[in-house]
């Protein structure tokens, strides 16, 4: 009778193992769906921010700082060096920096 009982037990599937695999598969599916939704939401937020920034840039022109005289072009000069040169010119001439107008700064090679 032992052989008959063991052959019947071997023929029946192990329901606990099947249930555990099914639960694990369900968990994986839920995690993948949540990750996909989070990435989709992040992409939508990024697109909304970009459109807001582009609309605000197009809508309002850049305002100049008080006392400034417009833009200055720099050719082969980093901003720190240009600022230092402008400060030296203002100091040597005795004219306040906000009253000077620099059109461009160029390195002479």
Wavefront OBJ file of the C-alpha trace (Angstrom):
o trace
v 0.000 0.000 0.000
v 2.931 2.288 0.431
v 3.724 2.212 -3.251
v 0.175 3.123 -4.213
v 0.086 6.097 -1.836
v 3.430 7.425 -3.029
v 2.452 7.150 -6.702
v -0.804 9.047 -6.040
v 1.083 11.787 -4.153
v 3.589 12.148 -6.969
v 0.831 12.510 -9.566
v -0.887 15.399 -7.736
v 0.558 18.874 -8.299
v 2.014 20.822 -5.382
v -0.595 23.570 -4.969
v 1.403 25.570 -2.447
v 4.374 25.944 -4.810
v 2.099 26.926 -7.699
v 0.349 29.511 -5.505
v 3.703 30.978 -4.377
v 4.924 31.297 -7.975
v 1.634 32.948 -8.973
v 1.877 35.466 -6.109
v 5.496 36.285 -7.029
v 4.518 36.783 -10.657
v 1.688 39.103 -9.596
v 4.068 41.151 -7.450
v 6.504 41.507 -10.351
v 3.724 42.622 -12.695
v 2.502 45.232 -10.190
v 6.043 46.585 -9.702
v 6.635 46.852 -13.444
v 3.351 48.694 -13.963
v 4.122 51.136 -11.116
v 7.589 51.815 -12.534
v 6.128 52.458 -15.988
v 3.531 54.871 -14.576
v 6.179 56.722 -12.542
v 8.392 57.164 -15.617
v 5.416 58.348 -17.659
v 4.440 60.879 -14.988
v 8.036 62.154 -14.737
v 8.154 62.623 -18.517
v 4.891 64.574 -18.437
v 6.188 66.813 -15.630
v 9.420 67.430 -17.540
v 7.471 68.343 -20.682
v 5.215 70.675 -18.701
v 8.221 72.412 -17.121
v 9.926 72.836 -20.490
v 6.797 74.335 -22.039
v 6.344 76.679 -19.079
v 9.948 77.825 -19.283
v 9.799 78.344 -23.042
v 6.526 80.279 -22.735
v 7.924 82.532 -20.011
v 11.092 83.187 -22.011
v 9.104 84.042 -25.127
v 6.529 86.128 -23.267
v 8.812 88.401 -21.267
v 12.026 89.921 -22.643
v 15.013 89.753 -20.343
v 15.114 92.760 -18.074
v 18.409 94.516 -17.631
v 19.871 95.201 -14.234
v 19.441 98.756 -12.919
v 22.238 100.951 -14.223
v 23.296 98.549 -16.968
v 23.777 99.695 -20.539
v 22.829 96.523 -22.409
v 24.722 93.441 -23.441
v 28.443 93.042 -23.920
v 30.116 90.563 -26.259
v 33.152 88.616 -25.126
v 35.599 87.124 -27.615
v 38.067 84.523 -26.268
v 37.730 85.924 -22.732
v 36.168 84.241 -19.730
v 33.627 86.249 -17.669
v 35.934 86.564 -14.670
v 38.710 88.167 -16.731
v 36.227 90.503 -18.435
v 34.865 91.609 -15.057
v 38.384 92.231 -13.785
v 39.224 94.337 -16.855
v 36.040 96.374 -16.487
v 36.811 97.023 -12.815
v 40.355 98.131 -13.671
v 39.092 100.528 -16.360
v 36.518 101.989 -13.959
v 39.162 102.437 -11.279
v 41.749 104.015 -13.603
v 39.268 106.443 -15.189
v 37.492 107.304 -11.948
v 34.111 106.706 -13.589
v 31.667 104.441 -11.720
v 31.297 101.054 -13.364
v 27.543 101.446 -13.851
v 28.152 104.607 -15.920
v 30.562 102.936 -18.350
v 29.351 101.116 -21.450
v 31.424 98.190 -22.644
v 30.474 96.994 -26.115
v 32.890 94.068 -26.293
v 35.957 92.594 -24.644
v 38.446 90.782 -26.860
v 41.737 89.097 -26.093
v 44.561 90.365 -28.292
v 46.873 87.528 -29.281
l 1 2 3 4 5 6 7 8 9 10 11 12 13 14 15 16 17 18 19 20 21 22 23 24 25 26 27 28 29 30 31 32 33 34 35 36 37 38 39 40 41 42 43 44 45 46 47 48 49 50 51 52 53 54 55 56 57 58 59 60 61 62 63 64 65 66 67 68 69 70 71 72 73 74 75 76 77 78 79 80 81 82 83 84 85 86 87 88 89 90 91 92 93 94 95 96 97 98 99 100 101 102 103 104 105 106 107 108 109
